Amino acid sequence: MAVTVVRYKTKPDRADENEAFIGEVFAELDAERPDGLRYMTFRLADGVSFVHVASIEALDGANPLAATLAFGAFQREIADRCEEGPLVMDATVVGSYRFPTTPTARRPD
């Protein structure tokens, strides 16, 4: 199981737009339900920082998230929306207690 954590900070006037893109990603994931993927996104209390956590469990090592159209649209202009660009880090799960394993898709209003 490969776990990736991504952290970045959007420009204040682009944070809601970024969240809307994320909502589209989760809507597509909810509709397509790809195997081998666990994915969560957090918007931090400052309102402009986001953290994404992805666990890839696909047997062939492929990333099902990268295959979604909505994720491609989200990534397309991420640099323009960011004040601090994405920092991508591999991670190892040390422990988990009642952490949701299947988050509910959040759709933009």
C-alpha positions as CSV (number, residue, x, y, z in Angstrom):
1,M,0.0,0.0,0.0
2,A,1.5,3.4,-1.1
3,V,0.3,6.4,0.9
4,T,0.9,9.9,-0.5
5,V,0.2,13.2,1.4
6,V,0.1,16.5,-0.5
7,R,0.0,19.9,1.1
8,Y,-0.4,23.3,-0.5
9,K,-1.8,26.8,0.1
10,T,-4.1,28.5,-2.4
11,K,-4.4,32.2,-3.1
12,P,-7.2,33.5,-0.8
13,D,-9.4,34.5,-3.7
14,R,-9.0,31.0,-5.3
15,A,-9.6,28.7,-2.3
16,D,-13.4,28.3,-2.9
17,E,-12.7,27.5,-6.6
18,N,-10.1,24.9,-5.5
19,E,-12.6,23.3,-3.2
20,A,-15.2,23.2,-6.1
21,F,-12.6,21.3,-8.2
22,I,-12.1,18.9,-5.4
23,G,-15.8,18.4,-5.1
24,E,-15.9,17.4,-8.7
25,V,-13.2,14.8,-8.1
26,F,-15.1,13.3,-5.3
27,A,-18.4,13.3,-7.3
28,E,-16.6,11.3,-10.1
29,L,-15.0,8.9,-7.6
30,D,-18.4,8.4,-6.0
31,A,-20.0,7.6,-9.4
32,E,-17.1,5.5,-10.7
33,R,-16.0,3.8,-7.4
34,P,-12.6,2.7,-8.6
35,D,-11.0,-0.2,-6.7
36,G,-7.6,0.2,-5.0
37,L,-8.0,3.8,-3.9
38,R,-8.7,5.5,-0.6
39,Y,-8.7,9.3,-0.8
40,M,-9.4,12.2,1.6
41,T,-9.0,15.9,1.4
42,F,-8.9,18.4,4.2
43,R,-9.3,22.2,4.0
44,L,-7.4,23.6,7.0
45,A,-8.7,26.2,9.5
46,D,-6.8,29.0,7.7
47,G,-9.2,28.5,4.8
48,V,-6.5,28.4,2.2
49,S,-4.4,25.4,3.0
50,F,-5.4,21.9,1.7
51,V,-4.1,18.5,2.5
52,H,-4.8,15.4,0.4
53,V,-4.2,11.9,1.5
54,A,-4.3,9.0,-1.0
55,S,-3.7,5.4,-0.3
56,I,-3.2,3.3,-3.5
57,E,-3.9,-0.3,-3.0
58,A,-4.2,-1.4,-6.7
59,L,-2.4,-4.7,-7.4
60,D,-0.8,-3.4,-10.6
61,G,0.4,-0.2,-8.8
62,A,-1.6,2.0,-11.1
63,N,-3.1,5.2,-9.5
64,P,-6.9,5.1,-10.2
65,L,-7.1,8.8,-9.2
66,A,-4.9,9.9,-12.0
67,A,-7.3,8.2,-14.5
68,T,-10.2,10.4,-13.6
69,L,-11.2,13.3,-15.8
70,A,-12.1,15.5,-12.8
71,F,-8.7,15.0,-11.2
72,G,-7.0,16.0,-14.5
73,A,-9.1,19.2,-14.6
74,F,-8.2,19.9,-10.9
75,Q,-4.5,19.5,-11.7
76,R,-4.5,21.5,-14.9
77,E,-4.3,25.0,-13.4
78,I,-3.2,24.2,-9.8
79,A,-0.1,26.3,-10.0
80,D,-2.2,29.4,-10.9
81,R,-4.5,28.8,-7.9
82,C,-1.6,28.3,-5.4
83,E,0.3,30.8,-3.3
84,E,2.5,27.8,-2.1
85,G,2.8,25.0,-4.6
86,P,2.0,21.4,-3.8
87,L,4.5,19.5,-1.5
88,V,4.2,15.8,-2.3
89,M,5.4,13.3,0.4
90,D,5.2,9.6,0.7
91,A,4.0,8.4,4.1
92,T,3.7,5.3,6.2
93,V,0.6,4.7,8.3
94,V,1.8,4.3,11.9
95,G,-1.7,3.9,13.4
96,S,-5.3,4.8,12.9
97,Y,-8.3,4.9,15.3
98,R,-11.7,5.2,13.8
99,F,-10.5,7.2,10.9
100,P,-13.1,7.1,8.1
101,T,-12.1,4.7,5.4
102,T,-14.8,5.6,3.0
103,P,-15.5,9.3,3.2
104,T,-18.8,10.6,1.8
105,A,-18.4,12.5,-1.5
106,R,-18.8,16.2,-1.0
107,R,-20.5,18.0,-3.9
108,P,-20.2,21.7,-4.5
109,D,-23.3,23.7,-3.7
